[in-house]
């Protein structure tokens, strides 16, 4: 799967301990085909690394989502 640079940002993921690609829930849904409700539930269940971005948006670590697929 190719991720275009404008669809994701690179930020520090505290759980990975390094800089990774991150997206908001809308972009994560488009990239993975997983609906936002499921993504949010997965993030809450700690299956995926999620954190609040600088602007207050919930962001998801792409590596943790893609590894779980």
N, C-alpha and C positions, 0 to 999 in steps of 0.2 A: 504494500500500500504506500503510495506516495503522498506526502503531506506538503502542501504548498506553504511556503514561508509565511504568507499573509494570513493563513488560517490558524497558525499557532504562534505562540511567543515562547521564548526561552527564559525560564526563571529557575531559581533555586528550589528544589523539592526537598524539604526537611527529612522526609522518610527515605528518599534515595541517597541523600547526602551529596547531591551534585546538581548541576544545571541540566534541566530536561525541557522537552517541549511540553507546553501546557495549553489547554484550550478551555473556553467556557462550556457550559452544558449544551448550548445550541450547536457549537462547532463539533463537540464530541458526538452528538447525535448524528450529525451529517457525516462524520468520518467513519463511525462504527456501525451505524444502522440501529443502534440501541436507543430506545426512546428516553427522553429526559427524566421521566419518573423513575425508570429502572437505573439510569446512571446516578441519579441523586440517591436512590436507596443503596446502591452499591458503594457510593462514597460514604454514606452514613454508616454502613456496615463495616467500614474500614477495608473493604476489598480493594478499593482504588485509593490512591493518594489524592487527597483534595485539600485545598486551603484557600483562604480568602486572598485575592489579589490586591494590588495597591489601590484599585478603585472600588473595592468592596465586593467585586464579583466572585462567585464561587468558581474556582479553577480546578481542573482535573489534570493530573500528571498523565500524559499520553502513554508513557511506557507501562505504567501500572494497568491501564485499561487494556492496552494491546496484549500484554502478557496474559491477561485473564481470559482472552477470547479463545 
